[in-house]
Amino acid sequence: MRRGKVRHVIKAPQLEKHQGKNSANSTDYGSALSDSLLFYEAQRSGKLPDNQRVQWRGDSALTDGSVAGADLVGGYYDAGDNVKFGFPMAYTITMLAWGVVEYSSQFSANNQLEYALDAIRWGTDYFIKAHPQPNFLYAEVGDGDSDHACWERPEDMMTPRTVLQIDEQHPGSDLAGETAAALAAASIAFTDVDAGYSSELVSHAEQLFDFGVTYQGKYSDSIPAAQNYYPSSWYQDELAWAAAWLHRATQKQKYMDYLGNPPGGTGGPRTMFSWDDKYVGLQILAAKYVLEKQVADAGNWAGYKDQLEQYICNCVQRGSNNVQKTPGGLLFFNTWANIQYVASASLALVVYSDYLKAAEQVVSCPAGLVYPDDLTGFAKSNGGLHIGPQPKRDQLHGRIWAILSTDGPSQRRIHSINQTKPSPCWMRSRICRMVQQESTKPECHCWRCSRRPRSK
């Protein structure tokens, strides 16, 4: 989620009907997986396909990019906004693709592989559109400030659809690198499904990697509008992360050489894995080469593995600087949107557990040896806490839920997408006056009362 203004904080609806399946000892991961992919369908922007399962959504933002003479229809809206922020969207697609790359058989066994690939492709199709030239990438569509001043469905929005980009004069190595990582990871997911599309993704990924390496800088320095929402702290992690995925996708030595001598170093021990800090993911992919004995356990390669295992030890409470936990036992990384960091940590633990198991290795933590099954067990315990019922004593944030169904929207909204009817004119006018009083902008585009045909 963004580091922006919070619109609403809404307590969870009643969950009695889930209590049988989602007990502390039996979390229904199959339903959680299905519901998660439904969430991405609900976040879609653009012309919706005939097989759209979330039927109460409609077409939206069908002219995105037109102000720049480009077609930027599609992609995903961000969190509770109607803005398309490229940086976190790319990280989302990388992580979705990673899940499919590692666990396609589990997706398939739960009849979710097709939906997962559709979710990935909805993002990668947009990234292809956003990358019309080798050294050019559209970074954002929409205006965060005016969007945050408005509560309106994407189907009816009238906020500015500003288009922002990175190029040779306005570099963004972090954004280029993360988008390259997303496309490279997705290319692996599509290798056996659509070889032609997989090759197209790799081609764009390689161009974006070269762009990010050649013209270096933070995208949020080039695009000041991003600084209030998704500011980047660094870019060398994204470039090395992209190199790791590109090597896995292409097996080209240039990417392995980049990983062996990363300009930004191996990252050191990290405290979290997030949309802004990819070092943990990078370290996992690099440590895999060490475990498989493709590289020597020395130098930077040993650094990747050792630093990763410090993070691993701290997550499972066996390290020298353990991650804080809530009273109910949930890992606590950040006061803002903590669950995203917990989910990323859980994936890291499960993936590394599988790599360790395949290599018949364990992790030596300050508090003792940690076995692969220990990592999986800990990830499941935290997964159960943020998917299933939480202990009553764990009241740090309360539970926030977005209940998405194919029949209708949630009655407890955390996104204006969940609103099925346009806001009444009196409400628009009142909110518009309030916004105008607090804003330096002379008009309030989104609350203008107009009779427009509703889409779909």
C-alpha positions in Angstrom: 0.0 0.0 0.0 1.0 3.6 -0.6 2.5 5.9 2.0 -0.2 8.4 1.4 -3.3 9.7 3.0 -5.6 7.1 4.7 -9.2 7.5 3.6 -11.0 5.0 5.8 -10.1 2.4 8.4 -12.8 -0.1 8.6 -13.2 -3.0 11.0 -13.8 -6.5 9.7 -17.3 -7.8 8.9 -18.5 -10.7 10.9 -16.7 -13.9 10.1 -18.7 -16.6 11.8 -19.2 -18.6 8.6 -15.4 -18.9 8.2 -14.6 -20.0 11.7 -14.9 -23.8 11.0 -12.4 -23.8 8.1 -10.1 -21.0 9.2 -9.3 -22.2 12.7 -5.8 -21.6 14.1 -4.9 -25.2 13.3 -6.5 -25.4 9.8 -6.2 -22.3 7.7 -8.0 -22.6 4.4 -5.2 -21.6 2.1 -7.1 -22.7 -1.0 -9.9 -20.1 -0.4 -7.4 -17.5 0.5 -5.6 -18.1 -2.8 -8.8 -17.9 -4.8 -10.0 -14.7 -3.0 -6.6 -13.1 -3.4 -6.8 -13.5 -7.2 -10.4 -12.2 -7.2 -9.0 -9.1 -5.5 -6.7 -8.5 -8.5 -9.7 -8.8 -10.8 -11.5 -6.1 -8.7 -8.5 -3.8 -9.1 -8.4 -4.0 -12.9 -8.3 -0.8 -14.9 -9.4 -0.6 -18.5 -11.7 -2.7 -20.7 -12.7 -5.7 -18.8 -12.7 -9.1 -20.5 -15.7 -11.3 -21.0 -14.4 -13.8 -18.4 -14.3 -11.2 -15.6 -15.6 -12.9 -12.5 -16.1 -9.7 -10.4 -19.2 -8.7 -12.3 -20.0 -5.5 -10.4 -16.9 -3.8 -11.8 -17.2 -2.0 -15.1 -14.9 -0.6 -17.8 -12.9 2.4 -16.7 -10.1 4.8 -17.7 -10.5 3.9 -21.4 -8.7 7.0 -22.5 -5.6 6.6 -20.3 -2.5 7.8 -22.1 -4.4 9.9 -24.6 -3.0 13.2 -23.3 0.5 11.9 -24.3 -0.7 10.3 -27.5 -0.2 6.8 -26.1 -2.4 3.8 -25.3 -2.1 3.2 -21.5 -5.4 1.5 -21.0 -5.2 -1.4 -18.6 -3.0 -2.3 -15.6 -4.1 -2.1 -12.0 -5.3 0.6 -9.7 -3.3 1.0 -6.6 -4.5 0.1 -3.1 -7.5 2.4 -2.4 -6.7 4.8 -5.2 -7.6 5.2 -8.9 -4.0 6.0 -9.8 -1.8 3.6 -11.6 1.6 3.7 -9.9 4.1 1.8 -12.0 6.7 1.1 -9.2 4.6 -0.9 -6.8 2.5 -2.4 -9.6 5.7 -3.9 -11.1 6.7 -5.3 -7.7 3.3 -6.9 -7.4 3.7 -8.6 -10.7 7.2 -9.8 -9.9 5.9 -11.4 -6.7 2.8 -13.0 -8.4 5.0 -14.4 -11.1 7.5 -15.7 -8.5 4.7 -17.6 -6.8 3.7 -19.2 -10.1 7.3 -20.0 -11.1 7.9 -21.8 -7.8 4.4 -23.3 -7.2 2.6 -23.7 -10.5 1.6 -27.3 -9.6 0.0 -26.1 -6.4 -1.9 -23.3 -8.3 -3.0 -25.9 -10.8 -4.1 -28.4 -8.1 -6.4 -25.7 -6.7 -7.7 -24.8 -10.2 -6.1 -21.3 -9.9 -3.2 -21.4 -12.4 -5.3 -19.9 -15.2 -6.5 -17.1 -13.0 -2.9 -16.4 -11.7 -1.6 -16.2 -15.2 -4.4 -13.9 -16.2 -3.5 -11.7 -13.2 0.1 -11.6 -14.3 -0.7 -10.9 -17.9 -3.0 -8.1 -17.0 0.0 -6.3 -15.6 2.6 -7.3 -18.2 0.3 -6.3 -21.1 0.2 -2.9 -19.5 4.0 -2.8 -19.1 4.5 -3.6 -22.7 2.3 -0.7 -23.7 4.2 1.5 -21.2 7.5 0.7 -22.9 7.2 1.9 -26.5 10.9 2.6 -26.8 14.1 1.0 -25.3 15.0 4.0 -23.1 11.5 5.2 -22.2 8.9 3.9 -19.8 5.6 5.4 -18.6 5.7 5.5 -14.9 2.3 6.7 -13.6 -1.2 7.5 -14.8 -3.3 9.7 -12.7 -2.8 12.4 -10.1 -2.4 11.3 -6.5 -3.3 14.6 -4.9 -6.6 15.1 -6.7 -7.4 11.4 -6.5 -7.0 11.4 -2.7 -9.3 14.4 -2.5 -12.1 12.4 -4.2 -14.1 9.4 -3.3 -15.4 8.2 -6.6 -15.7 4.9 -8.5 -13.1 4.5 -11.3 -16.1 4.0 -13.7 -17.2 7.6 -13.0 -13.9 9.3 -12.1 -13.2 12.8 -13.6 -9.9 13.4 -11.9 -6.9 14.3 -14.2 -5.3 11.3 -15.9 -1.8 12.8 -15.9 0.9 10.8 -17.6 4.4 10.7 -16.2 7.5 8.9 -17.6 11.2 8.2 -17.2 13.6 8.6 -20.1 17.3 9.4 -20.8 17.0 12.9 -19.3 14.8 11.8 -16.4 16.2 8.4 -15.3 14.6 5.9 -13.1 16.8 2.9 -12.6 14.6 1.5 -9.8 11.4 1.6 -11.9 13.2 0.3 -15.0 14.8 -2.4 -12.9 11.7 -3.5 -11.1 9.7 -3.6 -14.4 12.4 -5.6 -16.0 12.3 -8.1 -13.0 8.5 -8.4 -13.4 8.7 -9.1 -17.1 11.6 -11.5 -16.7 9.8 -13.4 -13.9 6.6 -13.5 -15.9 8.4 -14.8 -19.0 9.4 -17.9 -17.0 5.8 -18.3 -15.8 4.6 -18.2 -19.4 7.4 -20.4 -20.9 5.4 -23.6 -21.2 2.1 -21.8 -21.8 2.8 -19.2 -24.5 6.4 -19.3 -25.7 6.0 -16.3 -28.1 4.6 -14.1 -25.3 7.4 -15.3 -23.0 10.0 -14.2 -25.6 8.4 -10.8 -26.0 8.5 -10.3 -22.2 12.2 -11.1 -22.1 13.0 -8.7 -24.9 11.3 -5.8 -23.1 13.0 -6.9 -19.8 16.5 -6.9 -21.3 15.9 -3.4 -22.8 14.7 -2.0 -19.6 17.6 -3.5 -17.6 20.1 -1.9 -20.0 18.1 1.4 -19.8 18.3 1.4 -16.0 22.0 0.5 -15.9 23.0 3.1 -18.6 20.9 6.1 -17.3 21.1 5.8 -13.5 19.0 7.6 -10.9 15.9 7.3 -8.7 12.6 7.6 -10.5 11.1 9.6 -7.6 13.9 12.2 -8.1 12.9 12.5 -11.8 9.2 12.5 -10.9 8.6 14.7 -7.9 4.9 13.7 -7.9 5.9 10.2 -6.8 7.6 11.4 -3.6 4.5 11.7 -1.5 3.3 8.2 -2.4 6.0 5.7 -3.4 9.4 7.4 -3.0 12.3 5.2 -3.8 15.2 5.0 -1.3 17.7 3.4 -3.8 18.0 1.7 -7.1 20.9 -0.7 -7.0 18.7 -3.4 -5.4 16.2 -3.3 -8.3 18.9 -3.5 -10.9 20.5 -6.6 -9.3 17.1 -8.1 -8.6 16.4 -7.7 -12.3 19.7 -9.2 -13.2 18.9 -12.3 -11.1 15.5 -12.8 -12.8 17.0 -12.2 -16.3 19.7 -14.8 -15.7 17.1 -17.3 -14.6 15.1 -16.4 -17.7 17.9 -16.3 -20.2 20.9 -18.1 -18.7 23.1 -15.3 -20.1 26.5 -14.9 -18.5 26.3 -11.1 -18.4 23.6 -11.2 -15.8 25.5 -13.7 -13.6 28.6 -11.5 -13.9 26.5 -8.5 -12.7 25.3 -10.5 -9.7 28.8 -11.6 -8.9 30.0 -8.0 -8.8 26.9 -5.9 -7.9 27.7 -2.1 -8.1 25.5 -1.5 -5.0 26.9 -4.5 -3.0 25.0 -7.5 -1.7 22.6 -5.5 0.6 23.8 -6.4 4.0 21.3 -7.8 6.6 17.9 -6.5 5.9 15.0 -5.7 8.2 12.2 -6.1 5.7 11.3 -7.2 2.1 9.0 -4.7 0.4 8.1 -2.7 -2.8 11.0 -0.4 -2.0 13.6 -2.9 -0.8 14.3 -6.0 -3.0 17.5 -7.2 -1.3 15.9 -10.1 0.5 14.4 -11.4 -2.8 17.8 -10.9 -4.5 19.6 -12.7 -1.8 17.3 -15.7 -2.0 17.8 -16.0 -5.8 21.6 -15.6 -5.3 21.8 -18.1 -2.4 20.1 -20.6 -4.6 23.2 -20.7 -6.8 25.3 -21.2 -3.8 23.2 -24.1 -2.5 23.2 -25.7 -5.9 27.0 -25.3 -6.1 26.7 -23.3 -9.3 29.0 -20.7 -7.7 31.5 -20.9 -4.8 30.4 -20.1 -1.3 32.8 -17.2 -1.1 33.0 -13.5 -1.8 29.8 -11.7 -2.8 28.0 -15.0 -3.2 28.7 -16.0 0.4 27.7 -12.5 1.4 24.3 -12.9 -0.2 23.7 -16.1 1.6 25.0 -15.1 5.0 23.0 -11.8 5.0 19.9 -13.5 3.9 20.1 -16.1 6.7 20.5 -13.3 9.2 17.1 -12.0 8.0 15.7 -15.5 8.1 16.9 -16.1 11.7 15.5 -12.8 12.9 12.1 -13.6 11.3 11.8 -17.0 13.0 13.0 -15.5 16.3 16.3 -17.3 16.4 18.5 -14.4 15.5 20.4 -11.6 17.2 18.0 -8.9 16.2 14.6 -10.6 16.1 11.7 -9.0 14.3 9.2 -7.6 16.8 5.9 -9.5 17.1 2.4 -8.5 18.1 0.8 -9.8 21.3 -0.9 -12.5 19.1 2.3 -13.6 17.5 2.2 -11.8 14.1 5.5 -10.5 12.8 5.5 -6.7 13.1 7.7 -4.8 10.7 6.0 -1.4 10.2 3.1 0.6 11.6 1.9 1.2 8.0 0.3 -1.7 6.2 2.2 -4.3 8.2 0.6 -7.3 6.5 2.3 -6.7 3.2 5.7 -7.1 4.9 4.4 -10.2 6.7 3.2 -11.7 3.4 6.6 -11.0 1.7 8.5 -12.5 4.6 6.2 -15.6 4.5 7.0 -16.1 0.8 10.7 -15.7 1.5 10.6 -18.3 4.3 8.7 -20.8 2.2 10.8 -20.4 -0.9 14.1 -20.6 1.0 12.8 -23.6 2.9 12.4 -25.4 -0.4 15.8 -24.4 -1.6 17.4 -25.6 1.6 15.5 -28.9 1.5 16.6 -29.6 -2.1 20.2 -29.0 -1.1 19.8 -30.9 2.2 21.0 -27.8 4.1 20.0 -26.1 7.3 20.4 -22.5 8.6 22.8 -22.0 11.5 21.2 -19.2 13.6 22.6 -17.6 16.8 20.0 -19.5 18.8 20.6 -22.9 17.1 20.0 -24.8 13.9 16.9 -24.0 11.9 15.6 -26.7 9.6 13.6 -26.2 6.3 10.4 -27.5 8.0 10.9 -24.9 10.8 10.8 -22.1 8.2 7.6 -23.5 6.5 6.0 -24.0 9.9 6.7 -20.5 11.0 5.4 -19.1 7.7 2.2 -21.0 8.1 1.7 -19.8 11.7 2.0 -16.2 10.5 -0.1 -16.9 7.4 -2.8 -18.3 9.6 -2.8 -15.1 11.7 -3.4 -12.8 8.8 -5.7 -15.0 6.8 -7.7 -16.8 9.5 -9.1 -15.5 12.8 -6.7 -13.6 15.0 -6.4 -14.0 18.7 -8.6 -11.5 20.5 -5.6 -10.2 22.3 -4.0 -9.1 19.0 -5.7 -5.7 18.7 -2.7 -3.7 17.3 -4.5 -2.7 14.2 -7.8 -4.6 14.2 -8.5 -6.7 11.1 -9.1 -5.0 7.8 -10.9 -7.0 5.2 -12.0 -6.5 1.6 -14.7 -9.1 1.0 -14.9 -9.6 -2.8 -17.5 -11.8 -4.4 -18.9 -12.4 -7.8 -22.3 -11.5 -6.7 -21.8 -7.9 -5.4 -19.5 -5.5 -3.6 -18.6 -5.5 0.0 -20.9 -3.6 2.3 -17.8 -2.3 4.1 -15.8 -0.3 1.6 -12.0 0.3 1.7 -12.0 1.4 -2.0 -14.4 3.4 -4.1 -14.3 0.5 -6.5 -16.7 -1.1 -4.1 -19.3 1.6 -4.7 -21.9 0.4 -7.3 -23.7 3.8 -7.8 -22.3 7.2 -8.4 -22.2 9.6 -5.4 -25.3 11.8 -5.3 -24.8 15.3 -6.6 -25.4 16.9 -3.2 -22.6 14.8 -1.7 -20.3 15.7 -4.6 -21.0 19.4 -4.2 -20.5 19.4 -0.5 -17.2 17.5 -0.6 -16.1 19.7 -3.5 -16.6 22.8 -1.4 -14.7 21.2 1.5 -11.8 20.2 -0.8 -11.7 23.7 -2.4 -11.4 25.3 1.0 -8.4 23.2 1.9 -6.8 23.1 -1.5 -4.7 25.6 -3.4 -6.2 24.3 -6.6 -9.1 26.4 -8.1 -11.3 23.6 -9.1 -12.4 20.2 -7.9 -12.7 18.1 -11.1 -14.0 14.9 -9.6 -17.1 16.2 -7.8 -18.5 18.1 -10.8 -22.1 17.0 -11.1 -22.6 15.8 -14.6 -24.9 13.3 -16.2 -22.7 10.7 -17.9 -23.7 7.3 -19.2 -22.5 4.6 -16.8 -20.0 2.2 -18.2 -20.9 -1.5 -18.4 
